[in-house]
Amino acid sequence: MAIFAVNEEDVEKKKSGRGYTKWLHVSPGGSGPEMMIRHWGPDTDIPVHSHPYHEMFYVLEGEIEIGGTIYRAGSCIYVEKNTPYGPTRAPKGGKVLRYAEAGIGK
């Protein structure tokens, strides 16, 4: 078993489709878990969708809205695989830690 560690300050913030992302861990070939910090702003508007893997968000700063519910800093949201959720927005801006089990069990 391996240990992976990274400091957010050492990771480049990259423009993504719905804000900015700092990729903290990506498994080779998308075969395992991934972890990132997402920076969402007022233009974030992710429609209802689902994923074939479990997903977890921890709100670090600001607030995000998922399906009409507001989650403030300190909130942890767990979404089971194949569960539709959204729309996802961040009208006042938000920063979340996202963990996904992408590729596990394939």
JORA-V318484 format. One record per run of one state. SS is the DSSP state (a for helix, b for strand, c for the rest). FROM is the first residue (numbers start at 1). TO is the last residue. Records with the same first field share a line. If there is no record, write none. Layout:
BEGIN
SS=FROM-TO ; FROM-TO
END
This chain:
BEGIN
c=1-7 ; 11-13 ; 17-18 ; 27-27 ; 31-33 ; 41-44 ; 47-48 ; 50-54 ; 67-68 ; 73-75 ; 80-84 ; 86-87 ; 90-93 ; 101-106
a=8-10 ; 28-30
b=14-16 ; 19-26 ; 34-40 ; 45-46 ; 49-49 ; 55-66 ; 69-72 ; 76-79 ; 85-85 ; 88-89 ; 94-100
END
